[in-house]
Amino acid sequence: MTQLEMARKGKISLQMEQAAAAENISAEKLRQLIASGRAVIPKNKRHQFERVLAIGEGLRTKVNANIGTSGLCCGVEQELEKLEAAVAADTDSVMDLSTGADFTEVRRMVLERSPVMVGAVPIYAVAIQLRLEGKTLAKMSADVLFRSIETQCAEGLDYITVHCGVTREVVRRLEHYQRLMPSVSRGGSILMHWMEENNKENPLYQDFDALLDIAHTYDVTLSLGDGFRPGTVVDATDGPQVQELIVLGELARRAQARGVQVIIEGPGHVPLNQVVANVVMEKQLCDGAPFYLLGPLTTDIAPGYDHITAAIGGAIAAAAGADFLCYVTPAEHLCLPNAADVRAGVIAARIAGHSADIAKGLPGAIERDRQMSIYRRDLDWEGMMSQALDPDWARQRVSLSSDKETCTMCGEFCAVKLSRRLQKRSKAE
C-alpha cells in the first residue's frame, strides 16, 4: 500500500513515525493529515535515505533546492558539490533538473548520495534523449514519455513534477490574455510545443490514469506542475494560471482516490498584494493539498538578488498557508548556479520558512529565537553561534572588541551591556 492508503486504513507506517518525530507531533495526528490529503510523505518504496519528512498543513515549512546540469554546463562533480552545499545548508529536499547529456549519471548520483527526498521533472530526460538522437520535440511519443517516467520512478525518485494541467483548453486561454511571457515553464512549454505540432491533447492529461498506475506502484508523490505560472509580476493571477489550477484540483482528487499522494505547484512571479490570494485560492480549489511554490518572486528587477526577492514572497506565502518553498538562488535569470549560489538560496528560503512558522504560531517555532535572545542578552557568543541558522557564516563574520564581550558594531556603547549594568545596579539597590 501507499502511504495514503495506509493512512486511510488507520495504519501508521514507519515513515509516518519518523516524520512525526521530526515535527514533534503524534504519529496519529500526521496519519490523519495524510489521510485527508493535507499532508504527504514523499518516499519512494525503492529509495532509502536518512531524513524522511512530511510536507503539509500545520507542519514546519519545508525547503527544496534545485540542482542539475544544462546543455552548456555539464559535470557530475560540479553537481555533487551543489548537492553537498544544499545538504550542508540543511535543505529538506533536492530536485535534479539536469538537461545536459550527463542527465542519467547525475540523477543516479543524486539518488545515491542525497540524505533527503529527491525529485525530478521526467520529461526533461525525454527531451534530452530526443536531442541526442537528432530528433525534434514533436517526435516525442506518449509511449516513450510514460516509459521514461516509469524508468525514473523505478530508480527511486520520491516525487516528480508532471505538467498534467497544460491542456488544449487552457492553452486556448492564452488567446484572450495578452501575456508578456506565455510560458516560463520548461516542462510546460515542451508540452505546449508538442501539442501544437501534433494537434493532440497533452498525454499526461489524457492518459492520467496510466500516470497514476506508475506513481501508485512506487508510491511516488505527484507534484502537479504549473506550466502557466507567471514569469513576470505583470502576468500574475490571470486566466490561464487560474484555469490550470482548477484542472490541477480536479486531477488531485482523482489521484487521491487512486491512493496517490499529491502536492500542487504554484507561481512564480507574483506582486506582494496578490501572494496571499494565490495561497487561499490553491487551498480552496485543491481541497487543502500541500502547496509548493517557486518563490514567489515579488518583483522582476532584482537579478543577482532574487534569493532575497523570493524570500520576501516565500515568507508571506508560507505565513498564509503554503507548505513547501522551492528556493531561488542569486543566479536566477542569469546563469547556472554554483555551490555558493545553492547555499545562499537554501539559507534565504529557510529564513522565509522559519519566519512564516513563527507567524503561524507553529508549536516550538519561536523557541530557538527565544534562546538566541537569551544568549544575546547575556552576550554569550558561543551560545549565539549555536542557535544561528548559518553558524559557519556567523562565525566568519563575528568580530569582538578588546573586552571579548561586545562586538565591533557598538563596542563600549553596547546597549545590551549598558542596560545590563543598570539592571544589576537597580537590583543591588
Buried (B, 14 or more C-beta within 10 A) or exposed (E): EBBBBBBBEEEBBEBBBBBBEBBEBBBEBBBBBBBBBBBBBBBBBBBEBEBBBBBBBBBBBBBBBBBBBEEEBBEBEBBBBBBBBBBBBBBBBBBBBBBBBBBBBBBBBBBEBBEBBBBBBBBBBBBBBBBEEEEEBEEBEBEBBBEBBBBBBBBBBBBBBBBBBBBBEBBEBBEEEEBEEBBBBBBBBBBBBBBEEBEEBBBBBBBBEBBBBBBBBBBBBBBBBBBBBBBBBBBBBBBBBBBBBBBBBBBBBBBBEBBBBBBBBBBBBBBEEBBBEBBEBBBEBBBBBBBBBBBBBBBBEBEEBBBBBBBBBBBBBBBBBBBBBBBBBBBBBEEBBBBBBBBBBBBBBBBBBBBBBBBBEBEEBBEBEEBBEEBBEEBBBEBBBBBBBBEEBBEEEEEEBEEEBBBEEEEEEBEEBEEBEEEEEEEEE
